[in-house]
Amino acid sequence: MKAFNCLRLSFVVLILLILTSPVFAQRTMEIKLASLVPENTPWGQSINRLAAEWSRITNGQIVMRVFHGGTAGSEAQTMALLKSNQIQAAIFTTMGLNTVTPELMSVSYPFLIRDDYELNEVLRRIKPELEAKMQQSGFITLAWANAGWVKIFAKSPVVTPDDLRKIRLGSSQDQPELMQAFRQMGYNVVAADLTEIVMSLQSGRIDVTYISPVFAAGTQLFGVAKNMSSINVAPFMGGILMNEITWRRIPDRFKPALLEACKKIEKEIEASIANLDAEALSTMVRHGLTVLNLTPAQNQIWYDDTDKYEERLIGGARPTFNREFYFRIKNILTEIRKGR
């Protein structure tokens, strides 16, 4: 009997040792994060730092595995994987975020928001509601970032809306809202896939497009479209989403620090993108790009022209932009501009 009790005691001690061992106590949670952006970019490098920071905060209990460079597929494919929990987080552009919260597209209404100050102030006021709508759709917004501004790149100088209406405007089918908006404003829009935009310019199929300076530099697009108009067409947003299923699995004690790490990365990305935009522009100018610096009066011509099509863009049964959010943004901008 005594031997039996000793054996039982030894068994209990063994179980306790197993249960309290680091291997058993620390269950590793893997989070797969997909990104369309290459690893050697500010976004890619920042996401790698975020992965390391999440691991540090959780003492290795969360391991973020990053799939860079679109290896998970297009934004639509990535969204499908995120919804099915085959991946747990992903980086999306405005277009991808728009599929979850269509109201966000109003931020990219052409020529509405004019500079970084206005964009930051608008986002400060509407982000909480947008994030709530994201959560209602089953997603947590870990970070937002301004990824730069869309600019007009053309083979011949484009200074006024009439200049743009005389030529063929290449618009990506991945951006159907912007394509539709420019058509509604009377521009001669030609569908042109982003991967073929340079070839379309070279062949004469299109004469002009709107794109970010970083993309224009990276694809050498400016070698054909040698004229860039200084006016900001629309902001280009990026965001990191996580499905709510995964967020609920993360221990609550870690969440404040994890979100704080995301906010830090958000600021890093915005600063890096701003520097990258400036560097790209400087490089393109050195290699032959002409920047058409529009005067305030010339900019106003674009703003006034776009205002004429307001009801087309926000009206009807299926408006291009959400009417409620458009007017909320417009009212915020009116207030901002009165105080500047």
C-alpha positions in Angstrom: 0.0 0.0 0.0 2.8 2.3 0.9 4.5 1.5 -2.4 1.2 2.3 -4.2 0.9 5.7 -2.4 4.5 6.6 -3.3 3.8 5.6 -6.9 0.7 7.7 -7.0 2.5 10.7 -5.5 5.3 10.4 -8.1 2.7 10.3 -10.8 1.0 13.5 -9.5 4.4 15.3 -9.2 5.2 14.3 -12.8 1.9 15.6 -14.1 2.4 18.9 -12.2 5.9 19.3 -13.7 4.5 18.7 -17.2 1.7 21.2 -16.7 4.0 23.9 -15.4 6.7 23.4 -17.9 7.3 26.3 -20.4 6.6 24.0 -23.3 3.2 23.0 -22.1 2.2 26.4 -20.5 3.1 28.5 -23.5 0.9 27.7 -26.4 2.1 29.4 -29.6 -0.5 31.1 -31.7 0.5 31.6 -35.4 -1.0 34.6 -37.2 -0.5 34.6 -41.0 -0.5 38.1 -42.4 -0.7 38.7 -46.2 0.7 41.7 -48.0 0.7 42.8 -51.6 3.7 44.9 -50.9 7.3 43.6 -51.5 9.4 43.0 -48.4 12.0 45.6 -49.3 9.6 48.5 -49.1 8.7 50.7 -46.1 5.5 48.8 -45.6 7.3 45.4 -45.8 10.0 46.4 -43.4 7.6 47.9 -41.0 5.4 44.8 -41.0 8.5 42.7 -40.2 9.2 45.0 -37.2 5.6 44.6 -36.1 5.9 40.8 -36.2 9.0 41.0 -34.0 7.3 43.4 -31.6 4.2 41.2 -31.2 6.4 38.3 -30.4 8.3 40.3 -27.8 5.1 41.7 -26.2 3.6 38.2 -25.9 6.9 36.4 -24.9 6.8 34.4 -28.1 3.2 33.3 -27.6 2.2 35.0 -30.9 4.2 34.3 -34.0 3.3 36.5 -37.0 4.2 34.9 -40.3 4.3 37.4 -43.1 3.6 36.6 -46.7 5.1 39.5 -48.7 4.7 40.6 -52.3 1.3 39.3 -53.1 2.1 35.7 -52.6 -1.3 35.2 -51.1 -3.0 36.5 -54.3 -4.9 39.7 -55.3 -6.8 41.8 -52.8 -10.0 40.0 -53.7 -8.3 36.6 -53.2 -6.7 37.8 -50.0 -10.0 39.0 -48.6 -11.6 35.6 -49.3 -8.7 33.9 -47.4 -9.1 36.3 -44.5 -12.9 35.6 -44.3 -12.3 31.9 -44.3 -9.5 32.2 -41.7 -6.9 30.6 -43.9 -5.0 33.8 -43.1 -5.7 35.9 -40.1 -4.6 39.4 -41.1 -3.8 41.3 -44.3 -2.8 44.7 -45.7 -5.3 46.3 -48.0 -5.4 49.4 -50.1 -8.4 51.7 -50.3 -9.9 49.3 -52.9 -9.7 46.3 -50.6 -10.9 48.2 -47.6 -13.8 49.5 -49.7 -15.2 46.0 -50.1 -15.7 45.8 -46.4 -16.7 49.4 -45.7 -17.9 51.1 -48.9 -18.2 54.4 -47.0 -14.4 54.6 -46.9 -14.4 55.2 -50.7 -15.7 58.7 -50.1 -12.3 59.7 -48.8 -11.0 59.1 -52.4 -13.6 61.3 -54.1 -11.6 63.1 -56.8 -10.2 66.5 -55.8 -12.2 66.6 -52.6 -9.4 66.3 -49.9 -6.5 68.5 -51.0 -3.5 67.9 -48.7 -2.1 65.9 -45.8 -3.5 68.2 -43.2 -7.0 67.9 -44.5 -6.7 64.1 -44.8 -5.4 63.7 -41.3 -8.2 65.9 -39.8 -10.9 64.1 -41.8 -9.6 60.7 -40.7 -9.3 61.7 -37.1 -13.0 62.5 -37.1 -14.4 59.6 -39.1 -12.1 56.8 -38.3 -13.9 55.6 -35.1 -17.1 55.1 -37.1 -15.3 53.4 -40.0 -13.6 51.1 -37.6 -17.0 50.3 -36.0 -18.4 49.4 -39.4 -15.3 47.2 -40.1 -16.0 45.4 -36.8 -19.7 44.9 -37.7 -18.4 43.2 -40.8 -16.2 40.9 -38.8 -12.8 42.7 -38.9 -10.6 44.6 -36.5 -8.6 47.5 -37.9 -5.1 47.3 -36.5 -3.7 50.3 -38.4 -4.4 52.9 -41.0 -1.8 54.8 -43.1 -1.8 57.4 -45.8 0.2 55.7 -48.6 0.6 58.8 -50.7 -1.4 60.8 -53.3 -2.6 59.8 -56.7 -1.2 62.2 -59.4 -1.8 62.7 -63.1 1.0 61.5 -65.4 0.6 62.3 -69.1 2.4 62.3 -72.4 1.4 65.9 -73.0 1.0 68.6 -70.4 -2.4 68.5 -68.5 -3.1 71.8 -66.7 -6.9 72.0 -66.9 -9.8 69.5 -66.9 -10.4 70.4 -70.6 -6.8 69.3 -71.3 -7.6 65.9 -69.8 -10.9 65.5 -71.6 -9.1 65.8 -75.0 -7.0 62.7 -74.4 -7.5 59.0 -73.5 -7.3 58.4 -69.7 -6.1 55.0 -68.6 -7.9 53.7 -65.5 -7.3 50.4 -63.7 -10.2 48.0 -63.5 -9.0 47.3 -60.0 -10.3 50.8 -59.2 -13.9 50.6 -60.6 -15.2 53.5 -58.4 -12.6 56.0 -59.7 -13.0 54.7 -63.3 -16.8 55.3 -63.0 -16.3 58.7 -61.4 -14.0 59.9 -64.2 -16.5 58.6 -66.8 -19.3 60.4 -65.1 -17.3 63.6 -65.2 -17.0 63.4 -69.0 -13.5 62.0 -69.4 -12.5 59.5 -72.2 -11.7 56.6 -69.9 -10.0 53.4 -71.2 -9.7 50.3 -69.0 -6.0 49.6 -68.6 -4.7 46.9 -66.2 -2.0 48.2 -63.9 0.5 45.6 -65.0 0.0 46.8 -68.6 -0.2 50.6 -68.0 3.3 51.4 -69.4 2.7 49.2 -72.5 -0.6 51.0 -73.1 1.1 54.3 -72.9 3.9 53.2 -75.3 1.4 51.8 -77.8 -0.7 54.9 -77.8 -3.8 53.1 -76.5 -3.9 55.7 -73.7 -2.3 59.1 -73.3 -2.5 59.7 -69.5 -3.2 57.9 -66.2 -3.5 58.7 -62.5 -1.1 56.8 -60.3 1.2 57.3 -57.2 4.6 58.8 -57.8 6.2 55.7 -56.2 4.5 53.4 -58.7 5.4 55.8 -61.6 9.1 55.6 -60.5 9.1 51.9 -59.9 7.6 51.0 -63.3 9.5 53.7 -65.2 6.1 55.0 -66.4 7.5 58.6 -66.3 9.8 57.7 -69.2 6.7 57.7 -71.4 4.3 60.0 -69.5 6.8 62.7 -68.9 4.4 65.3 -67.4 3.1 65.2 -63.9 0.5 67.7 -62.7 1.1 68.9 -59.1 -2.6 68.7 -58.1 -3.5 65.9 -55.7 -6.2 63.7 -57.3 -7.1 61.6 -54.3 -5.3 60.1 -51.2 -4.2 56.5 -51.4 -4.9 54.6 -48.2 -3.6 51.4 -46.7 -4.8 49.5 -43.7 -4.1 46.3 -41.7 -7.2 44.2 -41.0 -7.5 41.1 -38.7 -10.5 38.9 -38.7 -12.4 39.1 -35.5 -12.2 35.3 -34.9 -8.4 35.6 -34.4 -8.7 38.8 -32.4 -11.0 37.1 -29.9 -8.4 34.3 -29.4 -5.7 36.7 -28.3 -5.5 37.0 -24.5 -7.0 40.4 -23.4 -3.9 41.2 -21.3 -1.8 41.6 -24.4 -4.3 43.6 -26.6 -3.5 47.2 -25.4 0.3 46.7 -26.0 -0.3 45.0 -29.3 -2.5 47.9 -30.5 0.0 50.4 -29.3 2.7 48.7 -31.3 0.4 48.9 -34.4 -0.1 52.7 -33.8 3.7 53.1 -33.7 4.1 51.2 -37.0 1.3 53.3 -38.5 3.3 56.5 -37.8 6.5 54.8 -39.1 4.9 53.8 -42.4 3.4 57.3 -43.0 6.8 58.9 -42.5 8.5 56.3 -44.7 6.0 56.7 -47.5 6.3 60.5 -47.4 10.1 60.2 -47.7 9.7 57.6 -50.5 7.3 59.8 -52.4 9.8 62.7 -52.2 12.7 60.6 -53.2 10.8 59.1 -56.1 9.8 62.5 -57.4 13.3 63.8 -57.1 14.7 60.9 -59.0 12.1 61.2 -61.8 12.8 64.9 -62.2 16.5 64.2 -62.5 15.7 61.7 -65.3 13.5 64.0 -67.3 10.1 64.3 -65.6 8.4 67.7 -65.9 6.4 68.7 -62.9 3.6 71.1 -63.8 3.2 73.3 -60.7 -0.3 74.5 -60.9 -1.2 77.8 -59.3 -4.0 78.1 -56.7 -6.2 79.6 -59.4 -5.5 76.6 -61.7 -6.2 74.2 -58.9 -9.5 75.9 -58.2 -10.6 75.3 -61.8 -10.3 71.5 -61.1 -12.3 71.8 -57.9 -15.1 73.9 -59.5 -15.3 71.6 -62.5 -15.7 68.5 -60.2 -18.4 70.2 -58.2 -20.5 70.4 -61.3 -20.8 66.6 -61.3 -21.5 66.2 -57.6 -25.1 64.8 -58.0 -24.0 62.3 -60.6 -21.3 60.9 -58.3 -23.4 60.7 -55.1 -26.9 60.4 -56.5 -29.1 57.7 -58.0 -29.9 54.2 -56.8 -26.3 53.0 -57.0 -24.1 56.1 -56.3 -20.4 55.9 -56.9 -19.7 57.4 -53.5 -21.7 57.1 -50.3 -23.8 60.2 -50.1 -23.9 60.5 -46.3 -20.1 60.1 -45.8 -19.4 62.5 -48.7 -21.3 65.3 -47.1 -19.8 64.6 -43.7 -16.4 64.9 -45.2 -17.3 68.0 -47.2 -18.7 69.6 -44.0 -15.5 68.8 -42.1 -13.4 70.3 -45.0 -15.6 73.5 -45.1 -15.0 73.9 -41.3 -11.2 73.3 -41.7 -10.8 75.7 -44.6 -12.6 78.5 -42.8 -10.2 78.2 -39.9 -7.0 78.2 -42.1 
